[in-house]
Amino acid sequence: MSSSSRVFDIDAGLLDDELLSGQLRLLVGLVGGGRPRNAQTPAPRGWQGHEDALALRLNQVLEEVILRGGATPGRVSVTEESVIWPVPDPADLKDQLDKVRERAQGGLTGRIRMPRNDHELWATYKYSVLARNYRAYQSFGQRVAARSIAVDELWLSMVSASRVAPLPGGMRNALQHMWGYVSGFSTMSPQTEDLVGLAGEIQRLAVAHEVSYLLNSTALGELRAWL
């Protein structure tokens, strides 16, 4: 499948600027107000019946573009019901990763460097997992430390975990962990600030002070799409 017609499963932060712009054009063409634009623009293979997921994916891409300083159209509305995502295809996910790695070798890189091993992959997604489920966060951390999970399985698990809607308590827990990397640059109280303001301040400070660990975290971008 060509990059121009593929909806990527991996986090938008891993896409270089050209791929990210392509995703934005594709998703804007597929989604309008949270609904399919028209019958002449069918959802890509595997995404039929998952229009709400396409709308949320568009919002995630929009947040990544904004994080990189780009201009975007406004967010689209997403159903208040649970969003049902398509099941990730392992072969397609591998192809996506190969594509991004190949482009990175040519100098085209995203905000997040492509993880080279299971430990780097876990570090990239860990706060996205923490925002969803603390026990899963502990379990995956232990499995990665023990080298008891294959990297291909870990990729699938990370993609699946980041599609779960985070609850406010989990979101605040993850943001407070991230706050530790930028707290020295701000007088804001992470306990009392609303989630939108806290997430925005973390983004602003991470970019302004080039906080590498956060800049290589999926949570820095994708969590804003759920707020």
Number of C-alpha atoms within 10 A of each C-alpha: 11 7 13 12 15 17 23 17 20 20 22 26 29 25 30 20 18 12 20 20 17 18 24 22 14 18 24 21 15 23 23 15 13 21 16 23 15 12 8 8 11 13 23 14 11 13 16 12 13 15 21 23 20 28 26 24 25 26 26 23 26 30 23 26 20 13 21 15 9 12 10 13 9 9 18 16 15 19 13 7 7 11 18 14 19 16 11 15 12 13 8 14 18 14 13 20 18 12 14 21 20 13 16 17 9 9 10 15 21 21 20 20 19 19 15 10 10 19 14 15 20 23 17 26 22 22 27 30 30 24 25 23 19 14 11 14 18 13 11 19 16 13 13 18 13 9 12 10 14 12 17 12 11 17 20 18 14 20 18 17 19 24 19 18 15 21 12 14 13 18 25 21 18 24 23 18 12 21 23 11 16 17 16 10 12 11 7 14 12 21 11 8 13 11 19 12 12 20 25 15 19 25 22 15 19 21 16 10 10 11 15 13 14 24 20 23 25 25 27 28 28 24 23 20 17 16 11
